[in-house]
Amino acid sequence: MAQKRRDLISTFVAADSMGRKVLIQHYRESVLQPATDGPDEWTPTGATILVTEDGRDVKRKSKGVYEILSVRGTSVLTSNDPDAP
């Protein structure tokens, strides 16, 4: 199995309908590709991952609109931050 890592691209703030703010971290996934000559290289897979700062998965619905699951159900978050995907 190939080694994977997450590279932090950006962080941004999103808020729910009650105005509660959540810091979201945007990562890009890379895998270690063995090289035939020279050092192995980390290659982006194209996958991006969004998580809250406490580790909850974030689902991107559209530009600036996100969902997170909690014990209270699904929360919709929005952001107009320029770093928000």
N, CA, C and O atoms as CSV, one atom per row, in Angstrom:
chain,resi,resn,atom,element,x,y,z
A,1,MET,N,N,0.849,-1.184,0.000
A,1,MET,CA,C,0.000,0.000,0.000
A,1,MET,C,C,0.886,1.237,0.000
A,1,MET,O,O,1.857,1.313,0.753
A,2,ALA,N,N,0.554,2.192,-0.836
A,2,ALA,CA,C,1.343,3.415,-0.956
A,2,ALA,C,C,1.174,4.291,0.285
A,2,ALA,O,O,0.102,4.346,0.887
A,3,GLN,N,N,2.257,4.970,0.649
A,3,GLN,CA,C,2.181,5.927,1.745
A,3,GLN,C,C,1.434,7.161,1.264
A,3,GLN,O,O,1.610,7.605,0.130
A,4,LYS,N,N,0.589,7.714,2.149
A,4,LYS,CA,C,-0.168,8.923,1.825
A,4,LYS,C,C,0.134,9.991,2.851
A,4,LYS,O,O,0.523,9.699,3.982
A,5,ARG,N,N,-0.048,11.221,2.442
A,5,ARG,CA,C,0.053,12.335,3.381
A,5,ARG,C,C,-0.919,13.420,2.950
A,5,ARG,O,O,-1.377,13.464,1.808
A,6,ARG,N,N,-1.215,14.289,3.900
A,6,ARG,CA,C,-2.073,15.444,3.632
A,6,ARG,C,C,-1.239,16.702,3.755
A,6,ARG,O,O,-0.539,16.903,4.748
A,7,ASP,N,N,-1.318,17.552,2.737
A,7,ASP,CA,C,-0.621,18.835,2.756
A,7,ASP,C,C,-1.656,19.937,2.948
A,7,ASP,O,O,-2.611,20.042,2.179
A,8,LEU,N,N,-1.461,20.757,3.979
A,8,LEU,CA,C,-2.390,21.844,4.251
A,8,LEU,C,C,-2.281,22.905,3.164
A,8,LEU,O,O,-1.199,23.435,2.908
A,9,ILE,N,N,-3.418,23.213,2.522
A,9,ILE,CA,C,-3.464,24.229,1.475
A,9,ILE,C,C,-3.870,25.576,2.068
A,9,ILE,O,O,-3.240,26.602,1.809
A,10,SER,N,N,-4.936,25.552,2.870
A,10,SER,CA,C,-5.441,26.796,3.445
A,10,SER,C,C,-6.352,26.494,4.629
A,10,SER,O,O,-6.762,25.355,4.851
A,11,THR,N,N,-6.651,27.532,5.367
A,11,THR,CA,C,-7.680,27.470,6.404
A,11,THR,C,C,-8.616,28.648,6.168
A,11,THR,O,O,-8.210,29.693,5.658
A,12,PHE,N,N,-9.869,28.459,6.549
A,12,PHE,CA,C,-10.850,29.537,6.395
A,12,PHE,C,C,-11.949,29.350,7.426
A,12,PHE,O,O,-12.104,28.279,8.011
A,13,VAL,N,N,-12.702,30.408,7.633
A,13,VAL,CA,C,-13.796,30.393,8.605
A,13,VAL,C,C,-15.120,30.301,7.861
A,13,VAL,O,O,-15.342,30.993,6.867
A,14,ALA,N,N,-15.996,29.434,8.360
A,14,ALA,CA,C,-17.367,29.322,7.856
A,14,ALA,C,C,-18.312,29.462,9.048
A,14,ALA,O,O,-17.912,29.232,10.189
A,15,ALA,N,N,-19.540,29.832,8.790
A,15,ALA,CA,C,-20.507,30.033,9.871
A,15,ALA,C,C,-21.816,29.336,9.551
A,15,ALA,O,O,-22.198,29.197,8.389
A,16,ASP,N,N,-22.506,28.895,10.618
A,16,ASP,CA,C,-23.823,28.288,10.433
A,16,ASP,C,C,-24.890,29.384,10.468
A,16,ASP,O,O,-24.565,30.567,10.571
A,17,SER,N,N,-26.152,28.991,10.382
A,17,SER,CA,C,-27.252,29.970,10.321
A,17,SER,C,C,-27.420,30.749,11.623
A,17,SER,O,O,-28.053,31.805,11.639
A,18,MET,N,N,-26.853,30.230,12.718
A,18,MET,CA,C,-26.925,30.920,14.010
A,18,MET,C,C,-25.726,31.849,14.221
A,18,MET,O,O,-25.629,32.527,15.244
A,19,GLY,N,N,-24.821,31.872,13.247
A,19,GLY,CA,C,-23.645,32.728,13.347
A,19,GLY,C,C,-22.450,32.092,14.046
A,19,GLY,O,O,-21.423,32.743,14.237
A,20,ARG,N,N,-22.580,30.816,14.432
A,20,ARG,CA,C,-21.455,30.126,15.077
A,20,ARG,C,C,-20.381,29.868,14.039
A,20,ARG,O,O,-20.665,29.339,12.965
A,21,LYS,N,N,-19.156,30.237,14.353
A,21,LYS,CA,C,-18.056,30.125,13.407
A,21,LYS,C,C,-17.260,28.845,13.630
A,21,LYS,O,O,-17.071,28.395,14.760
A,22,VAL,N,N,-16.797,28.273,12.518
A,22,VAL,CA,C,-16.021,27.039,12.527
A,22,VAL,C,C,-14.794,27.253,11.646
A,22,VAL,O,O,-14.907,27.748,10.525
A,23,LEU,N,N,-13.624,26.878,12.158
A,23,LEU,CA,C,-12.407,26.945,11.358
A,23,LEU,C,C,-12.298,25.655,10.555
A,23,LEU,O,O,-12.334,24.563,11.121
A,24,ILE,N,N,-12.166,25.782,9.239
A,24,ILE,CA,C,-12.068,24.620,8.354
A,24,ILE,C,C,-10.676,24.592,7.735
A,24,ILE,O,O,-10.146,25.617,7.306
A,25,GLN,N,N,-10.102,23.403,7.700
A,25,GLN,CA,C,-8.778,23.200,7.120
A,25,GLN,C,C,-8.936,22.461,5.796
A,25,GLN,O,O,-9.658,21.468,5.706
A,26,HIS,N,N,-8.251,22.959,4.774
A,26,HIS,CA,C,-8.339,22.415,3.416
A,26,HIS,C,C,-7.006,21.743,3.093
A,26,HIS,O,O,-5.966,22.401,3.059
A,27,TYR,N,N,-7.039,20.427,2.857
A,27,TYR,CA,C,-5.835,19.643,2.589
A,27,TYR,C,C,-5.863,19.050,1.186
A,27,TYR,O,O,-6.929,18.828,0.611
A,28,ARG,N,N,-4.674,18.798,0.644
A,28,ARG,CA,C,-4.502,18.068,-0.616
A,28,ARG,C,C,-3.796,16.764,-0.275
A,28,ARG,O,O,-2.814,16.761,0.467
A,29,GLU,N,N,-4.296,15.654,-0.816
A,29,GLU,CA,C,-3.699,14.350,-0.565
A,29,GLU,C,C,-2.598,14.065,-1.573
A,29,GLU,O,O,-2.749,14.352,-2.761
A,30,SER,N,N,-1.477,13.494,-1.097
A,30,SER,CA,C,-0.361,13.080,-1.956
A,30,SER,C,C,0.021,11.654,-1.612
A,30,SER,O,O,-0.203,11.196,-0.491
A,31,VAL,N,N,0.601,10.950,-2.584
A,31,VAL,CA,C,1.110,9.589,-2.356
A,31,VAL,C,C,2.590,9.568,-2.707
A,31,VAL,O,O,3.050,10.315,-3.571
A,32,LEU,N,N,3.323,8.704,-2.024
A,32,LEU,CA,C,4.751,8.557,-2.275
A,32,LEU,C,C,4.949,7.605,-3.444
A,32,LEU,O,O,4.556,6.440,-3.393
A,33,GLN,N,N,5.564,8.125,-4.496
A,33,GLN,CA,C,5.824,7.338,-5.698
A,33,GLN,C,C,7.285,6.906,-5.700
A,33,GLN,O,O,8.179,7.751,-5.651
A,34,PRO,N,N,7.539,5.599,-5.754
A,34,PRO,CA,C,8.929,5.150,-5.794
A,34,PRO,C,C,9.593,5.556,-7.107
A,34,PRO,O,O,8.987,5.480,-8.176
A,35,ALA,N,N,10.828,5.982,-7.007
A,35,ALA,CA,C,11.583,6.392,-8.190
A,35,ALA,C,C,12.574,5.296,-8.569
A,35,ALA,O,O,13.114,4.613,-7.699
A,36,THR,N,N,12.806,5.135,-9.848
A,36,THR,CA,C,13.777,4.134,-10.305
A,36,THR,C,C,15.199,4.662,-10.151
A,36,THR,O,O,16.133,3.894,-9.924
A,37,ASP,N,N,15.355,5.972,-10.274
A,37,ASP,CA,C,16.667,6.581,-10.042
A,37,ASP,C,C,16.440,7.896,-9.289
A,37,ASP,O,O,15.639,8.729,-9.715
A,38,GLY,N,N,17.121,8.072,-8.211
A,38,GLY,CA,C,16.940,9.263,-7.396
A,38,GLY,C,C,15.938,9.030,-6.279
A,38,GLY,O,O,15.476,7.908,-6.070
A,39,PRO,N,N,15.606,10.092,-5.565
A,39,PRO,CA,C,14.711,9.954,-4.413
A,39,PRO,C,C,13.249,9.738,-4.826
A,39,PRO,O,O,12.824,10.153,-5.904
A,40,ASP,N,N,12.500,9.083,-3.945
A,40,ASP,CA,C,11.057,8.936,-4.148
A,40,ASP,C,C,10.418,10.329,-4.136
A,40,ASP,O,O,10.971,11.265,-3.559
A,41,GLU,N,N,9.252,10.459,-4.773
A,41,GLU,CA,C,8.593,11.762,-4.873
A,41,GLU,C,C,7.152,11.686,-4.398
A,41,GLU,O,O,6.457,10.696,-4.628
A,42,TRP,N,N,6.711,12.758,-3.724
A,42,TRP,CA,C,5.311,12.894,-3.337
A,42,TRP,C,C,4.551,13.477,-4.522
A,42,TRP,O,O,4.922,14.522,-5.056
A,43,THR,N,N,3.484,12.791,-4.927
A,43,THR,CA,C,2.683,13.200,-6.076
A,43,THR,C,C,1.239,13.443,-5.629
A,43,THR,O,O,0.638,12.566,-5.009
A,44,PRO,N,N,0.665,14.625,-5.933
A,44,PRO,CA,C,-0.735,14.874,-5.575
A,44,PRO,C,C,-1.664,13.883,-6.275
A,44,PRO,O,O,-1.484,13.576,-7.454
A,45,THR,N,N,-2.662,13.383,-5.535
A,45,THR,CA,C,-3.633,12.443,-6.101
A,45,THR,C,C,-4.791,13.167,-6.770
A,45,THR,O,O,-5.542,12.564,-7.537
A,46,GLY,N,N,-4.940,14.451,-6.485
A,46,GLY,CA,C,-6.087,15.214,-6.989
A,46,GLY,C,C,-7.202,15.297,-5.961
A,46,GLY,O,O,-8.128,16.096,-6.105
A,47,ALA,N,N,-7.114,14.467,-4.913
A,47,ALA,CA,C,-8.138,14.488,-3.867
A,47,ALA,C,C,-7.874,15.636,-2.904
A,47,ALA,O,O,-6.731,15.889,-2.521
A,48,THR,N,N,-8.939,16.326,-2.517
A,48,THR,CA,C,-8.829,17.335,-1.474
A,48,THR,C,C,-9.729,16.932,-0.319
A,48,THR,O,O,-10.759,16.286,-0.513
A,49,ILE,N,N,-9.331,17.320,0.877
A,49,ILE,CA,C,-10.041,16.938,2.093
A,49,ILE,C,C,-10.334,18.205,2.881
A,49,ILE,O,O,-9.470,19.069,3.023
A,50,LEU,N,N,-11.548,18.312,3.391
A,50,LEU,CA,C,-11.938,19.411,4.263
A,50,LEU,C,C,-12.292,18.828,5.621
A,50,LEU,O,O,-13.066,17.874,5.707
A,51,VAL,N,N,-11.723,19.401,6.692
A,51,VAL,CA,C,-12.033,18.975,8.055
A,51,VAL,C,C,-12.104,20.196,8.952
A,51,VAL,O,O,-11.464,21.213,8.688
A,52,THR,N,N,-12.888,20.087,10.017
A,52,THR,CA,C,-12.906,21.143,11.020
A,52,THR,C,C,-11.643,21.016,11.854
A,52,THR,O,O,-10.963,19.991,11.806
A,53,GLU,N,N,-11.327,22.055,12.619
A,53,GLU,CA,C,-10.100,21.995,13.413
A,53,GLU,C,C,-10.162,20.904,14.482
A,53,GLU,O,O,-9.121,20.491,14.993
A,54,ASP,N,N,-11.363,20.429,14.830
A,54,ASP,CA,C,-11.455,19.321,15.791
A,54,ASP,C,C,-11.586,17.966,15.097
A,54,ASP,O,O,-11.864,16.961,15.751
A,55,GLY,N,N,-11.385,17.932,13.765
A,55,GLY,CA,C,-11.285,16.666,13.045
A,55,GLY,C,C,-12.547,16.138,12.390
A,55,GLY,O,O,-12.523,15.042,11.830
A,56,ARG,N,N,-13.657,16.880,12.438
A,56,ARG,CA,C,-14.887,16.407,11.791
A,56,ARG,C,C,-14.804,16.606,10.282
A,56,ARG,O,O,-14.302,17.626,9.809
A,57,ASP,N,N,-15.297,15.632,9.534
A,57,ASP,CA,C,-15.316,15.730,8.077
A,57,ASP,C,C,-16.288,16.810,7.628
A,57,ASP,O,O,-17.358,16.986,8.212
A,58,VAL,N,N,-15.901,17.526,6.588
A,58,VAL,CA,C,-16.724,18.587,6.004
A,58,VAL,C,C,-16.995,18.203,4.559
A,58,VAL,O,O,-16.077,17.828,3.830
A,59,LYS,N,N,-18.242,18.293,4.148
A,59,LYS,CA,C,-18.620,17.987,2.772
A,59,LYS,C,C,-18.873,19.298,2.034
A,59,LYS,O,O,-19.687,20.117,2.462
A,60,ARG,N,N,-18.162,19.487,0.917
A,60,ARG,CA,C,-18.355,20.690,0.095
A,60,ARG,C,C,-19.581,20.486,-0.783
A,60,ARG,O,O,-19.647,19.517,-1.540
A,61,LYS,N,N,-20.548,21.387,-0.687
A,61,LYS,CA,C,-21.755,21.324,-1.514
A,61,LYS,C,C,-21.589,22.161,-2.777
A,61,LYS,O,O,-21.982,21.738,-3.864
A,62,SER,N,N,-21.008,23.345,-2.631
A,62,SER,CA,C,-20.709,24.241,-3.740
A,62,SER,C,C,-19.746,25.294,-3.208
A,62,SER,O,O,-19.414,25.287,-2.023
A,63,LYS,N,N,-19.296,26.197,-4.069
A,63,LYS,CA,C,-18.366,27.237,-3.649
A,63,LYS,C,C,-18.936,27.999,-2.462
A,63,LYS,O,O,-19.973,28.651,-2.579
A,64,GLY,N,N,-18.254,27.918,-1.308
A,64,GLY,CA,C,-18.664,28.643,-0.112
A,64,GLY,C,C,-19.789,28.013,0.691
A,64,GLY,O,O,-20.258,28.616,1.656
A,65,VAL,N,N,-20.241,26.806,0.319
A,65,VAL,CA,C,-21.331,26.128,1.046
A,65,VAL,C,C,-20.862,24.725,1.434
A,65,VAL,O,O,-20.374,23.968,0.595
A,66,TYR,N,N,-21.017,24.389,2.726
A,66,TYR,CA,C,-20.475,23.135,3.272
A,66,TYR,C,C,-21.467,22.513,4.244
A,66,TYR,O,O,-22.358,23.188,4.758
A,67,GLU,N,N,-21.302,21.217,4.488
A,67,GLU,CA,C,-22.115,20.495,5.478
A,67,GLU,C,C,-21.193,19.753,6.429
A,67,GLU,O,O,-20.171,19.199,6.025
A,68,ILE,N,N,-21.574,19.750,7.703
A,68,ILE,CA,C,-20.916,18.884,8.677
A,68,ILE,C,C,-21.999,18.146,9.440
A,68,ILE,O,O,-23.095,18.666,9.645
A,69,LEU,N,N,-21.683,16.931,9.859
A,69,LEU,CA,C,-22.600,16.135,10.665
A,69,LEU,C,C,-22.258,16.323,12.128
A,69,LEU,O,O,-21.086,16.388,12.501
A,70,SER,N,N,-23.289,16.410,12.956
A,70,SER,CA,C,-23.098,16.507,14.397
A,70,SER,C,C,-24.181,15.683,15.072
A,70,SER,O,O,-25.044,15.113,14.403
A,71,VAL,N,N,-24.136,15.620,16.389
A,71,VAL,CA,C,-25.160,14.859,17.121
A,71,VAL,C,C,-26.538,15.476,16.942
A,71,VAL,O,O,-27.547,14.801,17.140
A,72,ARG,N,N,-26.594,16.762,16.567
A,72,ARG,CA,C,-27.865,17.451,16.329
A,72,ARG,C,C,-28.345,17.321,14.895
A,72,ARG,O,O,-29.397,17.856,14.544
A,73,GLY,N,N,-27.584,16.615,14.059
A,73,GLY,CA,C,-27.951,16.468,12.659
A,73,GLY,C,C,-26.956,17.158,11.759
A,73,GLY,O,O,-25.808,17.382,12.141
A,74,THR,N,N,-27.399,17.494,10.561
A,74,THR,CA,C,-26.541,18.138,9.579
A,74,THR,C,C,-26.599,19.650,9.744
A,74,THR,O,O,-27.675,20.237,9.857
A,75,SER,N,N,-25.425,20.266,9.754
A,75,SER,CA,C,-25.339,21.727,9.804
A,75,SER,C,C,-24.807,22.224,8.470
A,75,SER,O,O,-23.846,21.675,7.930
A,76,VAL,N,N,-25.440,23.269,7.943
A,76,VAL,CA,C,-24.971,23.895,6.722
A,76,VAL,C,C,-24.143,25.115,7.129
A,76,VAL,O,O,-24.577,25.938,7.934
A,77,LEU,N,N,-22.954,25.210,6.559
A,77,LEU,CA,C,-22.050,26.320,6.821
A,77,LEU,C,C,-21.831,27.103,5.536
A,77,LEU,O,O,-21.853,26.532,4.446
A,78,THR,N,N,-21.621,28.394,5.660
A,78,THR,CA,C,-21.295,29.208,4.494
A,78,THR,C,C,-20.065,30.060,4.794
A,78,THR,O,O,-19.775,30.391,5.944
A,79,SER,N,N,-19.355,30.403,3.725
A,79,SER,CA,C,-18.172,31.233,3.854
A,79,SER,C,C,-17.980,32.063,2.587
A,79,SER,O,O,-18.182,31.584,1.471
A,80,ASN,N,N,-17.589,33.310,2.789
A,80,ASN,CA,C,-17.223,34.162,1.644
A,80,ASN,C,C,-15.727,34.460,1.671
A,80,ASN,O,O,-15.257,35.371,0.990
A,81,ASP,N,N,-14.989,33.692,2.457
A,81,ASP,CA,C,-13.529,33.826,2.539
A,81,ASP,C,C,-12.921,33.506,1.171
A,81,ASP,O,O,-13.320,32.524,0.545
A,82,PRO,N,N,-11.968,34.308,0.692
A,82,PRO,CA,C,-11.381,34.028,-0.613
A,82,PRO,C,C,-10.593,32.700,-0.667
A,82,PRO,O,O,-10.363,32.166,-1.752
A,83,ASP,N,N,-10.181,32.169,0.496
A,83,ASP,CA,C,-9.476,30.889,0.532
A,83,ASP,C,C,-10.423,29.688,0.573
A,83,ASP,O,O,-9.973,28.544,0.514
A,84,ALA,N,N,-11.722,29.938,0.674
A,84,ALA,CA,C,-12.701,28.853,0.746
A,84,ALA,C,C,-12.927,28.266,-0.637
A,84,ALA,O,O,-13.236,28.992,-1.582
A,85,PRO,N,N,-12.772,26.936,-0.762
A,85,PRO,CA,C,-13.002,26.319,-2.079
A,85,PRO,C,C,-14.482,26.226,-2.416
A,85,PRO,O,O,-14.841,25.733,-3.485
